[in-house]
Amino acid sequence: MSANLLEGKVVAAAVLEDVARRVAALKEKGIQPGLGTILVGEDGPSISYVNKKHETCKEVDIASFHIEIPATATQADLLTAVRDFNDSPHVDAYIIQYPLPKGFDFNQALMLMDPDKDADGLHPVNLGRLVLQEPGPVPCTPAGIRAMLKHYDIPVEGREVVVIGRGPTLGRPLSLLLTLKQPFANAAVTVVHSGIRDLGAYTRRADIVIAAAGSPGIVQPDMIRPGAVVISGGISWEGRKLLPDVDESVADVAGWITPRLGGVGPTTVAMLLQNTVLAAEQRARHAGKL
């Protein structure tokens, strides 16, 4: 069996088309959406991610703003950058690029963020909104994975989903999102992690397996039920080489699988810009322009 590919670029293009339309409508009302990024240090993959976000902003006519903080700076410098974006009338939403270098406290900076400007959907207020099924920004990678399942019409409701990984940016919010009583959710979700003795005992019974562990090759072919959907959300780096959580040989067993490149990544960026335009629409409503 050779699995069908879940191409993230196709999904992202559809999302960004909608974002561009909404941006144009806001600009007609005098609202220019703006995204901010805060980058601490010189981590290569982080720099690439931030550059891609700004490039995509140009494609959909979202203004972008950037604050770069050297790794030799202090936590106080990071908090000053957060306050600057909180106060800026030009920035509707922003991110603090993760991970941070040693010596910086990401959670403290996140807690200082204005939750209404949280482009990543990771502020505790917004995670609480997700739990309560209230409107708000959804964490970008989980939202991108759900958009992918929807785009390819993968049945989710009532299905068994196993998420490998319990991190606050992907595994945990994804498990919340896929259990909501909504279309392309409402699943039975089991969260496991690298500390589980036999991951295969859980994954082999799943209709959908989503790897979010950041552990190269943690998902192997013998762990997958033939025909299952397999999504690799976690990545690691070996120099400049990207290492996915899902071994490429899993494609011989799975029915659907994300490619090594161009899978979840493009949808994550698209959802970031979707959260930005959502924040800009909220600003327009508060200004009485929508």
Secondary structure, DSSP 8 states (H G I E B T S, - for coil): ---EE--HHHHHHHHHHHHHHHHHHHHHTT---EEEEEEES--HHHHHHHHHHHHHHHHHT-EEEEEEE-TTS-HHHHHHHHHHHHH-TT-SEEEE-SS--TT--HHHHHHHS-GGGBTTS-SHHHHHHHHTT-SS---HHHHHHHHHHHHTT---TT-EEEEE---TTTHHHHHHHHHSSSTT---EEEEE-TTSS-THHHHTT-SEEEE-S--TT-B-GGGS-TT-EEEE--EEEETTEEEESB-GGGGGT-SEE--SSSSHHHHHHHHHHHHHHHHHHHHHHHTT--
